[in-house]
Amino acid sequence: MIMTKQEFLISANLREQTLEFWLEQRWLIPDETDPEVRFSECDVARAALIQELQRDFGVNDAGVELILHLMDQLHGTRHALSLLRESSRFK
């Protein structure tokens, strides 16, 4: 489901100032192909993760930055391995 900024704020239970900070930090990178920024369910899940890291685990901003960076690297590596596995099946 694609949502507007306002819908995202409600769905993710965020204040606008918090969202603006996260966007500045590039913790969230919404789709900007439309004139208006659009958010996805993945963005909502990522927002929930950030909130959980901060609220439940007491992770500071630098820690959130590091954790998100490592998770993105892991996701990219898993995707690359999946593509490699797929390409090797057809040979």
FIVEX-274220 format. One record per residue (C-alpha): y, x, z; residue in three letters; residue number from 1. Coordinates in Angstrom, 3 decimals, decimal comma. Last residue first. Layout:
REM FIVEX-274220
ATOM         Y         X         Z  code  pos
ATOM         Y         X         Z   ALA  NUM
...
This chain:
REM FIVEX-274220
ATOM         Y         X         Z  code  pos
ATOM   -22,450    23,919   -16,717   LYS   91
ATOM   -21,483    20,385   -15,662   PHE   90
ATOM   -22,397    20,769   -12,013   ARG   89
ATOM   -20,238    23,915   -11,674   SER   88
ATOM   -17,075    21,958   -12,500   SER   87
ATOM   -17,735    19,423    -9,751   GLU   86
ATOM   -18,383    22,109    -7,136   ARG   85
ATOM   -15,208    23,921    -8,124   LEU   84
ATOM   -13,212    20,700    -7,913   LEU   83
ATOM   -14,627    19,986    -4,454   SER   82
ATOM   -13,904    23,530    -3,357   LEU   81
ATOM   -10,282    23,171    -4,493   ALA   80
ATOM    -9,939    19,863    -2,617   HIS   79
ATOM   -11,419    21,362     0,551   ARG   78
ATOM    -9,022    24,300     0,266   THR   77
ATOM    -6,041    21,997    -0,200   GLY   76
ATOM    -7,046    19,908     2,832   HIS   75
ATOM    -7,464    23,048     4,919   LEU   74
ATOM    -4,070    24,333     3,822   GLN   73
ATOM    -2,466    20,969     4,628   ASP   72
ATOM    -4,149    20,980     8,052   MET   71
ATOM    -2,883    24,506     8,712   LEU   70
ATOM     0,695    23,566     7,755   HIS   69
ATOM     0,529    20,377     9,834   LEU   68
ATOM    -0,692    22,330    12,865   ILE   67
ATOM     1,985    24,999    12,451   LEU   66
ATOM     4,875    22,561    12,103   GLU   65
ATOM     3,586    20,458    15,001   VAL   64
ATOM     3,445    23,610    17,115   GLY   63
ATOM     7,010    24,557    16,221   ALA   62
ATOM     8,156    21,033    17,075   ASP   61
ATOM     6,452    21,035    20,496   ASN   60
ATOM     2,892    19,838    21,165   VAL   59
ATOM     2,620    17,791    24,366   GLY   58
ATOM    -0,949    16,692    23,619   PHE   57
ATOM    -0,658    12,920    23,940   ASP   56
ATOM     2,979    12,390    22,965   ARG   55
ATOM     3,702    15,218    20,544   GLN   54
ATOM     0,330    15,556    18,847   LEU   53
ATOM    -0,160    11,786    18,898   GLU   52
ATOM     3,239    11,158    17,321   GLN   51
ATOM     2,544    13,714    14,597   ILE   50
ATOM    -0,867    12,167    13,920   LEU   49
ATOM     0,610     8,664    13,762   ALA   48
ATOM     3,228     9,909    11,291   ALA   47
ATOM     0,443    11,438     9,174   ARG   46
ATOM    -1,413     8,120     9,181   ALA   45
ATOM     1,750     6,244     8,161   VAL   44
ATOM     2,389     8,778     5,401   ASP   43
ATOM    -1,186     8,329     4,174   CYS   42
ATOM    -0,577     4,558     4,123   GLU   41
ATOM     2,187     5,254     1,620   SER   40
ATOM     5,956     5,670     1,686   PHE   39
ATOM     8,545     5,027    -1,003   ARG   38
ATOM    12,025     6,534    -1,333   VAL   37
ATOM    14,335     4,389    -3,445   GLU   36
ATOM    15,404     5,262    -6,988   PRO   35
ATOM    11,682     5,429    -7,742   ASP   34
ATOM     9,862     8,717    -8,222   THR   33
ATOM    10,605     9,821    -4,666   GLU   32
ATOM     7,148     9,591    -3,148   ASP   31
ATOM     7,290    10,532     0,517   PRO   30
ATOM     7,053    14,077     1,897   ILE   29
ATOM     6,516    13,889     5,644   LEU   28
ATOM     6,503    16,998     7,826   TRP   27
ATOM     9,146    18,274     5,436   ARG   26
ATOM    11,328    19,447     8,345   GLN   25
ATOM    14,219    17,455     6,906   GLU   24
ATOM    11,881    14,484     6,398   LEU   23
ATOM    10,677    14,738     9,995   TRP   22
ATOM    14,277    14,845    11,220   PHE   21
ATOM    15,204    11,799     9,122   GLU   20
ATOM    12,168     9,938    10,435   LEU   19
ATOM    13,144    10,651    14,029   THR   18
ATOM    16,688     9,465    13,380   GLN   17
ATOM    15,360     6,257    11,775   GLU   16
ATOM    13,310     5,388    14,850   ARG   15
ATOM     9,587     5,166    14,348   LEU   14
ATOM     6,909     2,521    14,936   ASN   13
ATOM     4,888     3,737    11,927   ALA   12
ATOM     4,685     0,241    10,415   SER   11
ATOM     8,264    -0,642    11,355   ILE   10
ATOM     9,741     2,606    10,070   LEU    9
ATOM     7,540     2,381     6,967   PHE    8
ATOM     8,750    -1,123     6,161   GLU    7
ATOM    12,352     0,079     6,450   GLN    6
ATOM    11,693     3,101     4,238   LYS    5
ATOM    10,039     0,945     1,622   THR    4
ATOM     6,299     0,542     1,356   MET    3
ATOM     3,403     1,368    -0,958   ILE    2
ATOM     0,000     0,000     0,000   MET    1
